[in-house]
Amino acid sequence: MFLGMGLTVSDRHGVRVLSFPAEGPKLATDRDAVDLIAQSFDHRPDLIVIPVERLDEGFFTLSTRIAGEIVQKFVTYGMRLAIIGDISRHLDASAALRDYVRETNQGRQVWFVANLDELDTQLQRVAQK
């Protein structure tokens, strides 16, 4: 369902998913994350999907702490997060980021997926546990 401002809500494997568009302000601070979470509350999502294009470049350099601060806000507010898109160039450049992505993808709270098929795979994996 299209909600305006590029937002869509869908049901994927029994999970209410709110997807943000690729166009829009970059998430560069924890305050940006809080603003995005606030926009989502009225839609009552189980999972928020953010395209990789919405993330500040510094997000992918773990030493900036941007990723940690943004992800922590989602955890604090009890919102699951999926970052969707191609991050291969960032993964190629950083062993630490590769480890971080591998670890988060094994959990239930934060995922990095290349596309909706990978998101569906993650949702099915979690549903089976």
VMD Tcl script that builds the backbone (N, CA, C; Angstrom):
set m [mol new atoms 387]
animate dup $m
set s [atomselect $m all]
$s set {name element resname resid chain x y z} {
  {N N MET 1 A 0.851 -1.174 0.000}
  {CA C MET 1 A 0.000 0.000 0.000}
  {C C MET 1 A 0.894 1.234 0.000}
  {N N PHE 2 A 0.660 2.123 -0.960}
  {CA C PHE 2 A 1.415 3.371 -1.057}
  {C C PHE 2 A 0.789 4.392 -0.111}
  {N N LEU 3 A 1.605 5.029 0.713}
  {CA C LEU 3 A 1.109 5.948 1.740}
  {C C LEU 3 A 1.387 7.409 1.455}
  {N N GLY 4 A 2.016 7.709 0.335}
  {CA C GLY 4 A 2.441 9.080 0.078}
  {C C GLY 4 A 3.861 9.273 0.568}
  {N N MET 5 A 4.504 10.316 0.100}
  {CA C MET 5 A 5.899 10.612 0.440}
  {C C MET 5 A 6.810 9.428 0.120}
  {N N GLY 6 A 6.361 8.531 -0.754}
  {CA C GLY 6 A 7.173 7.397 -1.142}
  {C C GLY 6 A 7.132 6.233 -0.169}
  {N N LEU 7 A 6.408 6.365 0.925}
  {CA C LEU 7 A 6.301 5.284 1.904}
  {C C LEU 7 A 5.364 4.198 1.405}
  {N N THR 8 A 5.718 2.956 1.672}
  {CA C THR 8 A 4.818 1.841 1.362}
  {C C THR 8 A 4.761 0.902 2.557}
  {N N VAL 9 A 3.599 0.300 2.738}
  {CA C VAL 9 A 3.418 -0.718 3.765}
  {C C VAL 9 A 3.025 -1.997 3.056}
  {N N SER 10 A 3.661 -3.087 3.463}
  {CA C SER 10 A 3.325 -4.383 2.881}
  {C C SER 10 A 3.363 -5.441 3.972}
  {N N ASP 11 A 2.748 -6.558 3.670}
  {CA C ASP 11 A 2.815 -7.713 4.557}
  {C C ASP 11 A 3.741 -8.722 3.902}
  {N N ARG 12 A 4.808 -9.052 4.584}
  {CA C ARG 12 A 5.768 -10.030 4.069}
  {C C ARG 12 A 5.912 -11.120 5.120}
  {N N HIS 13 A 5.377 -12.271 4.822}
  {CA C HIS 13 A 5.474 -13.420 5.728}
  {C C HIS 13 A 4.907 -13.105 7.106}
  {N N GLY 14 A 3.780 -12.391 7.110}
  {CA C GLY 14 A 3.121 -12.061 8.367}
  {C C GLY 14 A 3.744 -10.907 9.131}
  {N N VAL 15 A 4.681 -10.209 8.509}
  {CA C VAL 15 A 5.362 -9.081 9.142}
  {C C VAL 15 A 4.931 -7.795 8.437}
  {N N ARG 16 A 4.507 -6.822 9.217}
  {CA C ARG 16 A 4.118 -5.521 8.653}
  {C C ARG 16 A 5.393 -4.716 8.402}
  {N N VAL 17 A 5.659 -4.451 7.111}
  {CA C VAL 17 A 6.904 -3.823 6.684}
  {C C VAL 17 A 6.614 -2.422 6.152}
  {N N LEU 18 A 7.290 -1.446 6.715}
  {CA C LEU 18 A 7.215 -0.068 6.229}
  {C C LEU 18 A 8.505 0.230 5.489}
  {N N SER 19 A 8.377 0.556 4.205}
  {CA C SER 19 A 9.553 0.836 3.376}
  {C C SER 19 A 9.626 2.315 3.057}
  {N N PHE 20 A 10.799 2.873 3.283}
  {CA C PHE 20 A 11.061 4.261 2.945}
  {C C PHE 20 A 11.633 4.332 1.539}
  {N N PRO 21 A 11.415 5.447 0.843}
  {CA C PRO 21 A 11.964 5.593 -0.515}
  {C C PRO 21 A 13.462 5.907 -0.480}
  {N N ALA 22 A 14.114 5.680 -1.611}
  {CA C ALA 22 A 15.547 5.986 -1.735}
  {C C ALA 22 A 15.790 7.489 -1.666}
  {N N GLU 23 A 14.831 8.261 -2.126}
  {CA C GLU 23 A 14.962 9.718 -2.093}
  {C C GLU 23 A 14.545 10.220 -0.719}
  {N N GLY 24 A 15.297 11.159 -0.227}
  {CA C GLY 24 A 14.967 11.753 1.056}
  {C C GLY 24 A 16.224 12.104 1.817}
  {N N PRO 25 A 16.047 12.692 2.986}
  {CA C PRO 25 A 17.204 13.108 3.773}
  {C C PRO 25 A 18.064 11.915 4.169}
  {N N LYS 26 A 19.364 12.154 4.201}
  {CA C LYS 26 A 20.313 11.123 4.620}
  {C C LYS 26 A 20.233 10.917 6.127}
  {N N LEU 27 A 20.445 9.699 6.550}
  {CA C LEU 27 A 20.573 9.402 7.964}
  {C C LEU 27 A 22.052 9.499 8.301}
  {N N ALA 28 A 22.390 10.511 9.072}
  {CA C ALA 28 A 23.790 10.758 9.412}
  {C C ALA 28 A 24.008 10.850 10.920}
  {N N THR 29 A 22.917 10.976 11.676}
  {CA C THR 29 A 23.027 11.118 13.130}
  {C C THR 29 A 21.936 10.302 13.807}
  {N N ASP 30 A 22.093 10.122 15.112}
  {CA C ASP 30 A 21.047 9.426 15.857}
  {C C ASP 30 A 19.742 10.222 15.839}
  {N N ARG 31 A 19.840 11.543 15.752}
  {CA C ARG 31 A 18.633 12.388 15.667}
  {C C ARG 31 A 17.875 12.113 14.369}
  {N N ASP 32 A 18.605 11.916 13.281}
  {CA C ASP 32 A 17.963 11.564 12.004}
  {C C ASP 32 A 17.203 10.244 12.145}
  {N N ALA 33 A 17.789 9.298 12.862}
  {CA C ALA 33 A 17.129 8.012 13.081}
  {C C ALA 33 A 15.850 8.194 13.887}
  {N N VAL 34 A 15.911 9.009 14.925}
  {CA C VAL 34 A 14.726 9.261 15.745}
  {C C VAL 34 A 13.622 9.912 14.902}
  {N N ASP 35 A 13.984 10.853 14.051}
  {CA C ASP 35 A 12.998 11.499 13.181}
  {C C ASP 35 A 12.332 10.485 12.259}
  {N N LEU 36 A 13.121 9.578 11.698}
  {CA C LEU 36 A 12.573 8.567 10.803}
  {C C LEU 36 A 11.671 7.598 11.572}
  {N N ILE 37 A 12.091 7.210 12.754}
  {CA C ILE 37 A 11.272 6.328 13.597}
  {C C ILE 37 A 9.946 7.014 13.933}
  {N N ALA 38 A 10.001 8.299 14.260}
  {CA C ALA 38 A 8.776 9.041 14.582}
  {C C ALA 38 A 7.820 9.055 13.394}
  {N N GLN 39 A 8.352 9.196 12.188}
  {CA C GLN 39 A 7.510 9.163 10.983}
  {C C GLN 39 A 6.812 7.822 10.827}
  {N N SER 40 A 7.401 6.783 11.348}
  {CA C SER 40 A 6.874 5.435 11.138}
  {C C SER 40 A 5.820 5.027 12.161}
  {N N PHE 41 A 5.762 5.658 13.316}
  {CA C PHE 41 A 4.893 5.195 14.397}
  {C C PHE 41 A 3.437 5.043 13.985}
  {N N ASP 42 A 2.896 5.995 13.246}
  {CA C ASP 42 A 1.484 5.929 12.857}
  {C C ASP 42 A 1.164 4.708 12.011}
  {N N HIS 43 A 2.162 4.128 11.372}
  {CA C HIS 43 A 1.942 2.993 10.471}
  {C C HIS 43 A 2.125 1.649 11.170}
  {N N ARG 44 A 2.550 1.684 12.430}
  {CA C ARG 44 A 2.714 0.502 13.280}
  {C C ARG 44 A 3.475 -0.639 12.595}
  {N N PRO 45 A 4.671 -0.364 12.103}
  {CA C PRO 45 A 5.419 -1.432 11.425}
  {C C PRO 45 A 6.080 -2.394 12.415}
  {N N ASP 46 A 6.275 -3.609 11.948}
  {CA C ASP 46 A 7.092 -4.582 12.670}
  {C C ASP 46 A 8.547 -4.469 12.225}
  {N N LEU 47 A 8.734 -3.938 11.016}
  {CA C LEU 47 A 10.061 -3.830 10.417}
  {C C LEU 47 A 10.100 -2.586 9.543}
  {N N ILE 48 A 11.180 -1.828 9.647}
  {CA C ILE 48 A 11.382 -0.652 8.799}
  {C C ILE 48 A 12.492 -0.974 7.803}
  {N N VAL 49 A 12.224 -0.689 6.526}
  {CA C VAL 49 A 13.204 -0.922 5.469}
  {C C VAL 49 A 13.706 0.429 4.969}
  {N N ILE 50 A 15.024 0.585 5.006}
  {CA C ILE 50 A 15.656 1.827 4.557}
  {C C ILE 50 A 16.617 1.492 3.418}
  {N N PRO 51 A 16.445 2.132 2.269}
  {CA C PRO 51 A 17.396 1.914 1.175}
  {C C PRO 51 A 18.783 2.446 1.537}
  {N N VAL 52 A 19.791 1.755 1.077}
  {CA C VAL 52 A 21.171 2.131 1.362}
  {C C VAL 52 A 21.462 3.568 0.921}
  {N N GLU 53 A 20.766 4.049 -0.097}
  {CA C GLU 53 A 20.969 5.414 -0.585}
  {C C GLU 53 A 20.634 6.471 0.461}
  {N N ARG 54 A 19.848 6.113 1.462}
  {CA C ARG 54 A 19.457 7.062 2.505}
  {C C ARG 54 A 20.502 7.192 3.611}
  {N N LEU 55 A 21.530 6.348 3.572}
  {CA C LEU 55 A 22.543 6.377 4.629}
  {C C LEU 55 A 23.718 7.261 4.241}
  {N N ASP 56 A 24.162 8.056 5.179}
  {CA C ASP 56 A 25.352 8.866 5.002}
  {C C ASP 56 A 26.548 7.944 4.761}
  {N N GLU 57 A 27.465 8.366 3.923}
  {CA C GLU 57 A 28.656 7.551 3.620}
  {C C GLU 57 A 29.409 7.151 4.891}
  {N N GLY 58 A 29.413 8.016 5.889}
  {CA C GLY 58 A 30.108 7.724 7.131}
  {C C GLY 58 A 29.542 6.530 7.875}
  {N N PHE 59 A 28.313 6.167 7.582}
  {CA C PHE 59 A 27.683 5.008 8.212}
  {C C PHE 59 A 28.533 3.759 8.026}
  {N N PHE 60 A 29.162 3.633 6.861}
  {CA C PHE 60 A 29.888 2.416 6.503}
  {C C PHE 60 A 31.330 2.393 6.997}
  {N N THR 61 A 31.756 3.452 7.648}
  {CA C THR 61 A 33.059 3.488 8.308}
  {C C THR 61 A 32.772 3.369 9.797}
  {N N LEU 62 A 32.917 2.176 10.323}
  {CA C LEU 62 A 32.472 1.913 11.691}
  {C C LEU 62 A 33.140 2.814 12.724}
  {N N SER 63 A 34.357 3.265 12.444}
  {CA C SER 63 A 35.054 4.123 13.407}
  {C C SER 63 A 34.364 5.473 13.603}
  {N N THR 64 A 33.478 5.870 12.691}
  {CA C THR 64 A 32.735 7.119 12.872}
  {C C THR 64 A 31.649 6.984 13.929}
  {N N ARG 65 A 31.280 5.754 14.240}
  {CA C ARG 65 A 30.223 5.422 15.203}
  {C C ARG 65 A 28.823 5.781 14.713}
  {N N ILE 66 A 28.686 6.256 13.491}
  {CA C ILE 66 A 27.373 6.622 12.965}
  {C C ILE 66 A 26.466 5.392 12.909}
  {N N ALA 67 A 26.978 4.284 12.395}
  {CA C ALA 67 A 26.168 3.065 12.302}
  {C C ALA 67 A 25.675 2.645 13.682}
  {N N GLY 68 A 26.576 2.620 14.639}
  {CA C GLY 68 A 26.205 2.207 15.986}
  {C C GLY 68 A 25.147 3.100 16.611}
  {N N GLU 69 A 25.298 4.406 16.422}
  {CA C GLU 69 A 24.331 5.346 17.004}
  {C C GLU 69 A 22.963 5.206 16.350}
  {N N ILE 70 A 22.941 5.058 15.036}
  {CA C ILE 70 A 21.663 4.926 14.329}
  {C C ILE 70 A 20.991 3.606 14.688}
  {N N VAL 71 A 21.738 2.519 14.614}
  {CA C VAL 71 A 21.175 1.210 14.931}
  {C C VAL 71 A 20.689 1.167 16.371}
  {N N GLN 72 A 21.417 1.777 17.289}
  {CA C GLN 72 A 21.014 1.779 18.692}
  {C C GLN 72 A 19.656 2.443 18.892}
  {N N LYS 73 A 19.371 3.483 18.135}
  {CA C LYS 73 A 18.058 4.140 18.249}
  {C C LYS 73 A 16.936 3.191 17.850}
  {N N PHE 74 A 17.143 2.419 16.793}
  {CA C PHE 74 A 16.126 1.452 16.387}
  {C C PHE 74 A 15.926 0.398 17.471}
  {N N VAL 75 A 17.006 -0.077 18.050}
  {CA C VAL 75 A 16.923 -1.068 19.112}
  {C C VAL 75 A 16.204 -0.476 20.323}
  {N N THR 76 A 16.587 0.733 20.712}
  {CA C THR 76 A 15.983 1.397 21.867}
  {C C THR 76 A 14.473 1.550 21.707}
  {N N TYR 77 A 14.024 1.905 20.502}
  {CA C TYR 77 A 12.599 2.103 20.257}
  {C C TYR 77 A 11.887 0.810 19.868}
  {N N GLY 78 A 12.594 -0.313 19.915}
  {CA C GLY 78 A 11.973 -1.601 19.634}
  {C C GLY 78 A 11.564 -1.785 18.184}
  {N N MET 79 A 12.290 -1.126 17.286}
  {CA C MET 79 A 11.987 -1.223 15.861}
  {C C MET 79 A 13.018 -2.098 15.160}
  {N N ARG 80 A 12.544 -3.086 14.429}
  {CA C ARG 80 A 13.456 -3.888 13.612}
  {C C ARG 80 A 13.796 -3.091 12.358}
  {N N LEU 81 A 15.010 -3.313 11.855}
  {CA C LEU 81 A 15.530 -2.521 10.745}
  {C C LEU 81 A 16.148 -3.421 9.690}
  {N N ALA 82 A 15.815 -3.151 8.442}
  {CA C ALA 82 A 16.496 -3.786 7.314}
  {C C ALA 82 A 17.030 -2.686 6.416}
  {N N ILE 83 A 18.305 -2.766 6.120}
  {CA C ILE 83 A 18.934 -1.846 5.176}
  {C C ILE 83 A 19.052 -2.606 3.871}
  {N N ILE 84 A 18.457 -2.048 2.824}
  {CA C ILE 84 A 18.364 -2.775 1.566}
  {C C ILE 84 A 19.161 -2.072 0.473}
  {N N GLY 85 A 19.929 -2.869 -0.267}
  {CA C GLY 85 A 20.707 -2.323 -1.371}
  {C C GLY 85 A 22.099 -2.927 -1.414}
  {N N ASP 86 A 22.834 -2.521 -2.398}
  {CA C ASP 86 A 24.171 -3.060 -2.646}
  {C C ASP 86 A 25.208 -2.303 -1.812}
  {N N ILE 87 A 25.817 -3.011 -0.876}
  {CA C ILE 87 A 26.886 -2.412 -0.072}
  {C C ILE 87 A 28.221 -3.111 -0.337}
  {N N SER 88 A 28.319 -3.810 -1.444}
  {CA C SER 88 A 29.511 -4.628 -1.717}
  {C C SER 88 A 30.800 -3.808 -1.723}
  {N N ARG 89 A 30.771 -2.592 -2.245}
  {CA C ARG 89 A 32.016 -1.802 -2.268}
  {C C ARG 89 A 32.467 -1.454 -0.848}
  {N N HIS 90 A 31.522 -1.245 0.036}
  {CA C HIS 90 A 31.865 -0.969 1.440}
  {C C HIS 90 A 32.397 -2.226 2.119}
  {N N LEU 91 A 31.790 -3.364 1.808}
  {CA C LEU 91 A 32.242 -4.630 2.384}
  {C C LEU 91 A 33.640 -4.990 1.899}
  {N N ASP 92 A 33.905 -4.723 0.614}
  {CA C ASP 92 A 35.236 -4.991 0.059}
  {C C ASP 92 A 36.316 -4.150 0.737}
  {N N ALA 93 A 35.937 -2.977 1.207}
  {CA C ALA 93 A 36.909 -2.049 1.785}
  {C C ALA 93 A 37.129 -2.239 3.288}
  {N N SER 94 A 36.286 -3.048 3.945}
  {CA C SER 94 A 36.376 -3.104 5.408}
  {C C SER 94 A 36.049 -4.487 5.952}
  {N N ALA 95 A 37.041 -5.136 6.523}
  {CA C ALA 95 A 36.815 -6.424 7.181}
  {C C ALA 95 A 35.915 -6.248 8.407}
  {N N ALA 96 A 36.062 -5.131 9.105}
  {CA C ALA 96 A 35.231 -4.871 10.288}
  {C C ALA 96 A 33.758 -4.763 9.901}
  {N N LEU 97 A 33.486 -4.076 8.804}
  {CA C LEU 97 A 32.100 -3.958 8.348}
  {C C LEU 97 A 31.567 -5.319 7.915}
  {N N ARG 98 A 32.375 -6.106 7.224}
  {CA C ARG 98 A 31.944 -7.459 6.824}
  {C C ARG 98 A 31.544 -8.274 8.055}
  {N N ASP 99 A 32.358 -8.189 9.113}
  {CA C ASP 99 A 32.052 -8.915 10.349}
  {C C ASP 99 A 30.766 -8.398 10.986}
  {N N TYR 100 A 30.607 -7.087 11.009}
  {CA C TYR 100 A 29.408 -6.472 11.587}
  {C C TYR 100 A 28.155 -6.926 10.838}
  {N N VAL 101 A 28.198 -6.880 9.514}
  {CA C VAL 101 A 27.041 -7.275 8.705}
  {C C VAL 101 A 26.734 -8.757 8.919}
  {N N ARG 102 A 27.757 -9.595 8.933}
  {CA C ARG 102 A 27.548 -11.033 9.141}
  {C C ARG 102 A 26.876 -11.281 10.495}
  {N N GLU 103 A 27.356 -10.598 11.525}
  {CA C GLU 103 A 26.774 -10.781 12.863}
  {C C GLU 103 A 25.341 -10.286 12.942}
  {N N THR 104 A 25.081 -9.091 12.427}
  {CA C THR 104 A 23.713 -8.565 12.519}
  {C C THR 104 A 22.745 -9.423 11.718}
  {N N ASN 105 A 23.176 -9.941 10.589}
  {CA C ASN 105 A 22.286 -10.749 9.756}
  {C C ASN 105 A 21.933 -12.086 10.405}
  {N N GLN 106 A 22.672 -12.492 11.407}
  {CA C GLN 106 A 22.340 -13.722 12.123}
  {C C GLN 106 A 21.301 -13.482 13.217}
  {N N GLY 107 A 21.065 -12.222 13.536}
  {CA C GLY 107 A 20.121 -11.893 14.597}
  {C C GLY 107 A 18.716 -11.651 14.088}
  {N N ARG 108 A 17.941 -10.970 14.906}
  {CA C ARG 108 A 16.533 -10.704 14.590}
  {C C ARG 108 A 16.224 -9.211 14.449}
  {N N GLN 109 A 17.151 -8.351 14.851}
  {CA C GLN 109 A 16.859 -6.928 14.976}
  {C C GLN 109 A 17.270 -6.087 13.770}
  {N N VAL 110 A 18.457 -6.343 13.222}
  {CA C VAL 110 A 19.007 -5.513 12.148}
  {C C VAL 110 A 19.570 -6.424 11.067}
  {N N TRP 111 A 19.191 -6.123 9.811}
  {CA C TRP 111 A 19.673 -6.914 8.683}
  {C C TRP 111 A 20.151 -6.013 7.568}
  {N N PHE 112 A 21.121 -6.485 6.848}
  {CA C PHE 112 A 21.579 -5.868 5.608}
  {C C PHE 112 A 21.235 -6.852 4.507}
  {N N VAL 113 A 20.389 -6.431 3.578}
  {CA C VAL 113 A 19.964 -7.307 2.485}
  {C C VAL 113 A 20.131 -6.575 1.161}
  {N N ALA 114 A 20.441 -7.334 0.123}
  {CA C ALA 114 A 20.657 -6.726 -1.191}
  {C C ALA 114 A 19.343 -6.378 -1.880}
  {N N ASN 115 A 18.279 -7.157 -1.581}
  {CA C ASN 115 A 17.014 -6.979 -2.300}
  {C C ASN 115 A 15.875 -7.602 -1.489}
  {N N LEU 116 A 14.675 -7.520 -2.038}
  {CA C LEU 116 A 13.505 -8.041 -1.322}
  {C C LEU 116 A 13.541 -9.556 -1.182}
  {N N ASP 117 A 14.145 -10.256 -2.130}
  {CA C ASP 117 A 14.263 -11.715 -2.001}
  {C C ASP 117 A 15.084 -12.079 -0.768}
  {N N GLU 118 A 16.187 -11.366 -0.545}
  {CA C GLU 118 A 16.996 -11.620 0.651}
  {C C GLU 118 A 16.235 -11.250 1.920}
  {N N LEU 119 A 15.434 -10.194 1.858}
  {CA C LEU 119 A 14.614 -9.829 3.013}
  {C C LEU 119 A 13.634 -10.957 3.323}
  {N N ASP 120 A 12.992 -11.498 2.297}
  {CA C ASP 120 A 12.062 -12.606 2.506}
  {C C ASP 120 A 12.767 -13.808 3.129}
  {N N THR 121 A 13.987 -14.081 2.688}
  {CA C THR 121 A 14.756 -15.186 3.252}
  {C C THR 121 A 15.002 -14.962 4.744}
  {N N GLN 122 A 15.360 -13.738 5.110}
  {CA C GLN 122 A 15.600 -13.424 6.524}
  {C C GLN 122 A 14.305 -13.564 7.342}
  {N N LEU 123 A 13.211 -13.084 6.791}
  {CA C LEU 123 A 11.935 -13.170 7.496}
  {C C LEU 123 A 11.526 -14.625 7.690}
  {N N GLN 124 A 11.735 -15.461 6.687}
  {CA C GLN 124 A 11.416 -16.890 6.805}
  {C C GLN 124 A 12.313 -17.556 7.846}
  {N N ARG 125 A 13.593 -17.187 7.861}
  {CA C ARG 125 A 14.535 -17.758 8.826}
  {C C ARG 125 A 14.100 -17.457 10.253}
  {N N VAL 126 A 13.725 -16.225 10.492}
  {CA C VAL 126 A 13.312 -15.823 11.842}
  {C C VAL 126 A 11.995 -16.491 12.225}
  {N N ALA 127 A 11.078 -16.632 11.267}
  {CA C ALA 127 A 9.789 -17.248 11.552}
  {C C ALA 127 A 9.923 -18.718 11.933}
  {N N GLN 128 A 10.970 -19.369 11.439}
  {CA C GLN 128 A 11.173 -20.789 11.712}
  {C C GLN 128 A 11.755 -21.048 13.096}
  {N N LYS 129 A 12.298 -20.019 13.721}
  {CA C LYS 129 A 12.913 -20.203 15.051}
  {C C LYS 129 A 11.876 -20.144 16.131}
}
mol reanalyze $m
mol bondsrecalc $m
mol representation Tube
mol addrep $m
